[in-house]
Amino acid sequence: MYRRVGYAAMLAMLAGGAAAQDNGPSYTTFGTPGLLEMPTAESADPNDIAVTLAYSPTSGYRTSFTFQLTDRLSGSFRYGVFDQYGRPTAANPDPGTFETFDRSFDVQYRLTNESGYLPAIAVGLRDFLGTGRYSSEYVVASKSVGSKLVVTAGLGWGRMGQKNGFGNPLGAVSDYFDDRPVYQDREFSDDPTVGLGGQLSVKQWFRGDAALFFGAEYQLTDKLGIKAEYSSISYPKDVYNPAVDYKSPFNVGLSYRYKPGIELGASYMYGSEFGLRGTFILNPTERDTASGLDPAPAPVRVRTADQRAAATWDRAKQPEPAVRKGLSDLLAIEGIELVGLELTDRTARLRYQNTRYRSEAQAMGRAARMMTQIIPPSVQTFIMEPVQAGIPLSQVSLPRAQIEAQENMVGGTAAIYDAATFGQAGAATGLETLPDPDPRFRWGIAPYLAVTVFDGSGPVNADIGLEATAEYQVSRNLILSGRVQQSFRGKRDPLGFFDNPNDYANVRSDQAYFGRSGDPILSKLTAAYYTRLTPDVYGRVTVGYLEKMYGGISTEVLWAPVASRLALGAEVNYVGMRDQNVNFDFAEYKTVVDPVTRERTRIKTGTFDAVTAHVSAYYDIGHGYQAQVDVGRYLAGDYGATFALDREYANGWKVGGYFSLTDMPFDQFGEGSFDKGIRITIPYDYFLGTPTQKTTSTTLQSLARDGGARVQVDGRLYETIRSGQLGDLTTTWGRFWR
């Protein structure tokens, strides 16, 4: 029952956020573009994100996340809950079925586009990085016949090579392809080193018997389509196979595009049962809310010819303190704090902190407009220096005449960018800085909703309650912050139980036990200090209770020249594991099993501490792509590297993936073999339409284990400073006049 509630909640949440888009390909029960089970060679629109929820009585629940990375390449992450056949033993020759939670990854690449006479052709891998319940490879072709009919035929291997399979055509190339290796499932094997859970099943790809599949989709109306297919998956009653009530390879169904971005489906599958599906499609490059809900900026004040010709300004009529006070008041209207101002007859250097706009380019445009209102007319150049956490990020010099000339001109954004000069922020020498703000205390209480997806016990789990946050700004560089949460759900059992069969500490696999006592929890209490060590080098020290599981000290340095695509950093942390009640104590726990009742209890065994250290490289590839590599020592004492690639859009959306490979053996890591996942960051202003710097992030993780685990620290340097670096300013410069 809890899963049905979770699904309903996710359906409501996603339906509210679906973005408008034209009808594209319909989706399968596996959450990929296609027919019912079988794929097609069709591709969604670039950047489409599709979340599919599917259910049928014996194939169970599937939650899928599919991202169209490029025009031709798509990737999927799937979480399934279904019954599978058990492993017979001498004591129990007929074990029947049992419920399992299964995670899998897919990838598809379209080789050719459809033309007048030739079909589109795609190649794909299904469940190539999971436990292999549906492990398949395929080549598929799709062709439109008129404007309403699409026909598809393909050749599948693995699970897709079961129904009426025949000898592998690739055997003509090499007998290597004739036989497909069969691997035992690690989770249930007597030998824990056997299995492929979480590993690339490369040695299986395109090997063994092959089988044909085909089908068609006919669009009855603009919204309603009918599908039929011959599936090459046969679901034999073998150990660890999905326990599907299979009677026929023919499947039929309907797809209904309820409204743009929401597709509903119904199907009759396997000759035995009905199923339902909902797919919710959102494109980060589009938005539901209307653009331009930001408050209108002040217009540029244009000087007269005589004013522009002035070589000096009259300090008696316009005293510098009055200019500074007036500019500070004007900037405050835009949520911008004046940090410092240096004035000469020809230049004005403004150092400021943007507290409202996600884009530093937009804040810079707003600040420049305000400067035209009050800066003496003899000043010809505005020098802008954005600041975050007390760190000056960069320096952008703007000719005042260009600001006056280009505000309302076609092509004005590009013209002001071409006229700008980008460089390092200057020294504080010469700046008339405002005093650090009086120790400023901010606090708030609001409801919170924490959604955990794809964990060890189900597709969706949610926690709701009240959250109190507080921040005390001792200076611009030193910030104290804390967060206390009280769940409305009271005391809860852990989300899932993980035994730790290896020699490593449970540095992450115990996270389900933290903060579930029903009492208020102190999820964060830190002091963070930021500084610029040299023009290109930044530093951070954070001390306190860093996250729910760990507290301690985190130190970091970062080399990041303003105009460089490359940044290099190093981080060293000394942390201790916190008490599972998430209070002020530190403790380590272990599980004790009663030898008679087999009841499990948790006991404290002392304390656990760890030193982690990483060197990191960040690279701005361009076109919104950011790559990151972290090499070093992780919480469990394992050594290795984490590789990440993110795509960030100009509107603030970020979608990416990562994986960590360490010297922790795959069999010691456990199910999943190594840490990997997909992460999404969504800016609030995408939905609200009004400016805010707030975002929400979710990680779709295949399974939280102990290998490759790092401490979670808010405000790491690269994310703090890069909004003012040349790469981000260039990407979001289109918002300068917004």
N, C-alpha and C positions, 0 to 999 in steps of 0.2 A: 504493500500500500504506500509506503514512504516514497518509493520510486515514482509512483503515479503522481503524487503530490509535487515532487521535485520537477517532473516533466511539465506539469501544468504551469508551475511558476516560471520555468524557463520559456515556455511558449508565450506566456503573457508578456514577459520582459522583452523577448526578441520581437514580438509583433509590434510592440510600441516603438521600437527603434529601427524598423525596416526602412530602407531608403528606396525611393522611386527608381525604377529601371524598366526598360522595355522587356518584353518576353524574350527569354533566351532559351537554351536547352533545358529540358526538364531533368529531374534528378532520380537516382535509383534509391533503393532501400539502404544501400551502402553509403549514400550521401555524395555520390559523384555524378556528373552529367551522364545520362544514359537512359536505359529502358527501365526494367524492374530490378533484376539482379545484374544484368549484363551491361557492360559499358558501351558507349558509342564513341565515335571519333570527334564529336562536337566539343567545343570549348566554351566556357562562360566568358563574359566580358572581362578584359584585364582588370585585376584588382578586386573582382567580386569575392566576397566572403560569404559562404553558405553554411548555415548550421542546419543539420537534418536530424529530426527525431523520428524513429521508425519503430513499429511494434507489430509482431504477429505472435500467435500463441506458442509455437514451438521454436521459432528462430529468435524469440525474445526481444529485448530492447537494444537499439543501436542509437548512439549519439555520435554524429560525425561533424567534423569541421574541415571544410575544403576552401582553399585559397588559390585563386587563379593568379599565379605569380607573374606570368608574362602572357602575351597573346597565345603562346603555344604550350606553356608548362604549367601544370597544376599539381598541388600536393594536398594530401588529406591525412587527418588524424582521427581515429575512430575508437570509441569505447563501446564494447558490447557486453550485455548481460544475458546469458543463455545457458541452457542445459547441454551437457556433453556426456558422452558415454564414458563410464569408468573403466579402470584396468582390472581385468579378472585376475584373481589369485587362487592358489590352491584352496585357501580357506573360504573364499567367496568367488566362485566361478561366474556368478551373474551379479555384478555390482550395480547394475542399473545405470541411472544417470545422476548427475549432481550439477548444481549451479556453479558457473564460473564467471569471472570478470576478465574480459579480454581487451587488450589494447593493440592497435595495429596502425600502420602507416601505409599510404598509397602514393604513387606518383604516376603521372601520365604526360606524355609529350606528343603533340600533333606533328607528324612528319611533313604532311602536305596539306595544302588548302584544297577545298573542293573547287572544281572548275566546271565548265559546261558539260564535259564528258567524263571526267575523272572524279572519284570520290575523295573525300578527306580520309587520311590514313593516320592512325595514332598507335603508339606502342605504350604499354603500361605495366606496372607492377602493383599487385594488390597484396597487402599484408606482408611486405618484404622486410619489415623490421619488428615483427612481433613474435608471438609464439607459433605462428604458422597455421592457425585453425582454418584460415581462408587463403593461404599462400598460393598465389597464381601469377602467371605472366600471360600477356596476350598481345596480339596485333589485331586491330579492328578497322574496318572501313565503313563509312556512312555516306549516303548520297541522297540528296533531295530529289524528289520526283514531283514536279510542280511546286506549288506554294504551300501545300498542306501535308505532304507525305514525306517522311524520311525513312529509308530502309538501311539496315545495318547487317553486316556479317563479319565474323571474326574467327580467329583460331586461338585457342587457349591451352595453357599447360598447367600442371599442378592441379588445384581444385577445379579449375576450368577445363581440365583435360580428362574428366572422369566419365561423363556420359557418352557412351559409344565411342570411347577413345580408340585411337589407332596409332601405329608406329610413328615416331617423331620424324617429320620431313627433314629436320635438320640432321638426322642420322646420315643423310647422303653426303653431308659435309664432313662429319666426323662421328665415329661411334661413341665419342664422349657424350653425345646428346641422347643416346638410346635409353639409358637408365637414369632414374632420378633418385638421389640419396634420400633415405627416410631417417628422420631424427626423432628420438624419443623426447617427450616433454620433460624438461628439467624438474618441473614442480612435482611430478609424481614418479620420477625415475628413482630407482634404488641408488643409482650412481649420480651424485649431484653435479658431476662435470659434464653430463650428457645433456644436450639440448641446444636450442637456438634462440631461446627467449631474449628478445631485444638485440639480437645480432643480425647482421646482414646475411641472408641465406643465399649468398652468391653462388655457391656450388650447386644449388638446385635450379637456378634460373634457366628456363627454356629447355629443360631436360625431361625425359620420360615421355609418356604418351601425350598426344595432343588430341583435341576434339574441336568440332565446329559448333558455333552458336550463331544465332541470327534472330532478327526481329524487326519490328516496324512501329512507328508512331504516326498517328493520323490526327491532325488538328481539326476537330469537329467545329469549333468556334474559336474566336480570339482567345477565350479563356480555357476552354475544355478540350482535352486531348485524350485519345485512347491508345493504349500500348498493348503489344503482344510480343512474346519472345519464346524462343526455344533455348533453354538454359543448359549449359554443358557441365553444371555442377550437380552431382547425383546424390550426395549425402549418404554414403554407405555407413552401415552400422559397425564402425570400427572404433577402437579405443581412442578416446580424446576427440573424436569428431563431433561436431555439433549434432545434437539429437533432434533432428528435424523430421517431422512426419511426412516423408517424401513418397509420393505416388506417381508423379508425372513431371516431365521436363518442361511442360508448357505453362507459362504464366501470363496472366492478362491483368490489365489495370487501367485506371483513369488518373489523369493529372488535371488539376484545376488551379489556375492562377487566380486566386481569390482577389488579389489586388497586386499592383506592382510590388515585388519584393516578398510576397508570400505565396507559396505554392503548396497545395494540399494534394494528397494522393491516396487512393484506395486500390487494393489489389487482391486477386485470388491466386494463391501461390501453391506450388507443389501438388496441385490436384487435391488439396486437403484443407486449406485454411484461408481465411481472409486476413489482410493486414492493412495498417494505416500508416501514413507518413505525413510529416509537415516539414517543409524546407523554408528557411527564412534567409533572404538574400540581402546583403548590404554592401554598398560600394563606398569605400572611404573617400573617394574623389567627389562624391555627391553628398547631398545633405537634405534631410527632411525640412529643416527650418529654413526660412527665407534668409538670404544673405543680406548683410548691411544693417543688422539690428544694433550694431555698436552706436553709441551716442555720436552725433555729428561732431567732428573736430572744429576748433576755432579756425576761421579763415586766415590765410597768410596776410599779414599787413605789409603792403607794398610801399616802399619809400618813394618820395618824390625825387626828381632829378637833382634838385639842390641838396637834398639829404644824402643821396648816394655820392655826391661830389665832396662831401665834408671829409676833411682829413683827420679831425679830432672831434671829441664830444665835450660838451660843456658840463663839467663835473659839479659845477655850482647848481645848475638847474636840475641835473640828474645825478645825484650822489650815488656812488657805488653801493653803499649799504641799502639805499632805497631800491636800486635795480635788483639787487640780490633778493631782498624781501618780496618785491613784486613778482619776480620770476618764480620764487618758491611757492607763492600763493597760487599763481596760474598753473604751475605744474601739478600741484595737489589736486586740482580739479580733474586731471587726467589720471590720478592714481600714481603719480611719479614723484619721488622724493628727491629734492635737490641735495646733493652731497657736498659739492664744492663748485666754485666759479672763479675763473681767472679772466679778467678783462684788461684788454689794451685798446688803443684807439682803433686797431684794425682786426683784432681777433677776440672771440669769446669762447673759452674752453669750459664746457659744462660737464661735470661729473654727476651722474644721477642714477637712481635705482628705480626700475620699473616694477611695480607691485601688482599690476592689473593685466597687462597684455601678454599673451602666450608668445607672440613674436616680438623680439627686440627691435626689428625693423619698423614695426608699427608704432611701438613706443617712441622710437627715434623720430619718426615723422611727426608725431603729436608734439614732442618736446620742441622740435625745430619750429613748428608753427607758433608755439607760445613764445619762443625766443624772438620771433619777428615782431611780437606785440610790444616788447619792452626793452630789448637790447638797443643801445644807442645806435643811431643810423650810420655813424661812421664805420661801424664794424662790418667788415666785408666777408669774414670767414667764421662759420660756426664749427667748433671742434667738439664732437660728441663722444663721451666716454661712459658707456653703460657699466653698471656695477651690480654684482650679485654677491650676497653674503660678505659684503665689504671688500670684494676683490674687483678691481677695474679690469674689464674683460678685453677691451680693444679701444681703438681711437678711429673715428670716422670724421674726416674734414669735408665740409659741405660749403660750396660757394653760396653766399646769401642771395646773390643775384639769380642764381639758378633756381633756388627755392621760390623766389618771387615769380619767376618766369614760367615755371613748369607745373604749378599746382593744378591748373585746369586744362592743360594741354594734352592732346592725344600723343601718346608715347612719352608722357612726362615722367613716368616711373623709370623707364630705361634711361632717359636723359639725365635724371638726377643721379642714377647709379653710375653712369659713365663719368659724370663730373666729380664723383666722390673719390677720396683717397683713403685707403684703409691701412692701418698700421697698429703698432703696439700702443697701449695706453701710456701716457706720459707719467713722469714722477709726480709726487704730491707737491713738489717745490713749485711755488708760484700760485697754487690754488688757495683761494680763500675758502677754507672748508667750514661748513657748518659744524657745530659741536655734535658729537654723537647724540642720538636722541636720548632724552631722559629715559632711564630704565623703564622700558615699556612692557606692560603686562597685557597680554591678550589671552582671552579664553573663550570657550564656547562649549555648548552641550547640544548634541544632535543625535538622532537615531542613526544606527549603522546597520548595514546588511553585508555580511561576508558570505560569499558564495564559493564553495569548493567544488570544482568539477574534476571528474575522472580520478577520484581518489581510490583507495583500496577497498571501499565498501559500496560504491554506487556511483552513478553518473553525476548526480548533483546532490550536494548537501549544503544547507544554508544555516547561518546563525544570524539572529537579529537581536538588537538591544540598544542601549544608550551608550554614547561615547563622549567623554569629557576630554577636551584638549586644552593645553595651556602653553604659552610661549612668553619667555622673559628675555627681552633683548638688552643684554648688559651693554653691548656696543654693537656697531655694525658688523664686526667680525666675530663676536662671541654671542652665541644664542643658546639659551636653556629651553628645553622643550620636553613635554611629557604627554602621555595619553593613558587614560583609564577607561576600561570597558566593563559594562555589566550586561550579561546576556539575559534575555527574557526567557530562555529555555531552561534555566536552572541547571542542576547537575545532570551531566550526560555521560554515557559510556563513550569510550574512545571510538573514533570513526572506523578504525580497523586495527587489528592486532598483527604485529609482525614479530615473529621470533627472530633472534639474531644468532644464526648458526655459525658465525665466523669469529675471528679474534679481534674484530674492530668494535669500537664503542658505538652505541646507538645514537650517533650524532644528529640524525634526521629521522630515522625510522620510528622514533618515539614521539614525534611531534603531535600525533593524535591525542596524546595524554595531557598536553599542556593547555591550561586555561579552561578546563571542563568541570571544575568543581562547583560551579554555580555562584561562587563568590566574585566580587569585583577583582579584576586583574590589572596589574600595572604592565601594559604591553610595551611601554617605552618611557625612559627618563634619561635624557642625555644633555651634556654640554658639548657644543661643537664650536671649534675655533678655526677660522679660515685666514690665510694670508697669502700675499704674493712675495715669494722669496727673491726672485729676479724678474726682469721684464717678461721672461718666457716660462718661469717655473712657479708653480703654486703649491701650497701646502694645506693640509687639514689634520686636525686632531679631534676625535670624538671619544668621549668618556661617559660611561654609565650603563644603564640597561638598554642594550642596543636593539633588542627584538624580544619576542616571547621566550625564545629558548636560551639566549645567550646575553651576557653582560661582560663588560671589560673595557679595553682601550683599543681604538682603531686609529692608525696613523697612515698618512698617504702623502706622496709627492707626485706632481704631474708636470711634465715638460710639454707645452702646447703653444708653439708660436701661432700668432693670430692667423697668418695666411698659409699655414702648412696643413696639408691633408692628414699628416701623420702626427700623432701624439703618443708619448710614452709615459708610463706611470709605474709606481711601485707602492705596494700596500703591505703593512705588517700589522697583525692583530694579536692581542693576547686576551683570550676570553675564557669565561667559566660557564658551565651549564647551570641554568637557573632552576629553582624549585618548580615542580610541575603545577603548583598553585599560582604561579606567576606573581609572587610577592617579592619581598626584598632578599630572600634566601637563595643560596646556591646548593645544589645537590645532584647526585647521580643515582640512578635507579637500576634495578634489574628485576627480571621476572622469576618468581619462584613457583614451581608446580608441585602441588600436594601429591605425593606418590599414590595415595589411596583414592582421593576424590577427583584428582586431576584438575582441581580448581587452581586458577592462576591468580596470583596476587603480586603487587608491586611493592618492593621494599627499597629504602634508601641504603646505599652502600658507601657513602662518603661524598666526595666532590670530584668533579671532572674539569680539567682545564686543558687548553690547547693553544698552540702558537700556529698561526697561518701566515703565509707570506706569498705574495704573487707579484710578478712583473707583468705589465700589460701593454699591449700595442693597440691603438685605435686608428682606423684609417677611414677617411671619407672617400668612398669610391666615386661618388657623384650620382646625380639623378636620384638622390634620396637614400642611397644604400650606404650603410655603415657596417664596417667589419671590426671585430674585436677578438683578440687572442689573449688569454690569461694563462700564465705558466707558473706553477709553484706548488706549495704544500696546502692541503685541504684539512678540514676539521678532523677527519678520522686519522690523520697522519699519512694519508696516501699522497703521492706526488703525481702530477700530470698537467694537463692543459684543458682549457675550455675554449671552444670555438663558437663564435656567434655571428650571425648576419641578420641585420634588421633593415627593413624598408620604412622610411619615414616620409610621410606626405606633407605637402605644404600646409595642409589644414590641421596638422598635429597628430594625426593617426600614425601609429607605429605597429608594424607586424613583423615578427622575426622568429628565428629558431636558433637553438643552441644545442651542443652536445659536449660532454666532458669525458675524456679518456685518461685514466690514471693507472698506476701500477697495482691497484686493487684487482685481483683476478676476477673474471666474470663470474665464476662459480662462488666466490666469496661475496661479490656484490649482491647476488641473489637474482630473483626474477627481474628481467629488464636488462641485465648485464652491464649497462652503463647509464649514466644520467643524461637525459635528453628531454627536450620539450619545445613547445611553441608559446610565444608570449605576445600579448596584445596590449597596447596602451591607447586609450580613447580620451581625447580632451573633452572636458565638460562643455566648452563653448561650441562644439560640433552640434550638440543637441539643444543647448540653451539659446544659441545665436547671439549671446551677449558676452563681452570679454571677461575671461577669467583664466588664471594660470593653473587651475586645478585639473587633474587627470585621474583616471582610474585604470588600473592595470590588472590583468589576469594572466596566469601561466597555466597552459594546458600541458601538464607533465605526465609522462608515461607512467612513472611510479617514483615516489619519493623514497630513496634508499640512502645509504650512508656514504657511498663512494662519490667523489667529486662535489662534496657539500661545502658551501661557503657561508660565512656569517653574513646576515643581512644588515646593511648599514645605510641609513638614509643620507642623502646629500653627498654622494661620492663626487669627486672633483670634476670628472669629465662631463657628467650630466649638468653640473652646476655652471660651468663656464662656457660650454660650447654654444649656447644660444647667442653669445656675443662674438663668436668667432666668424671669420670670413665665410666659411662654408654655409653655416646656418643663416647668416645675414643675406647671402646671395640667394639661397633657396626661398626665403620668405620676403624678399625685397618687394615683391608685388603688393605687400600690405603697407608700404611706406606712406602712401597717400590715403590710406583707409581711415 
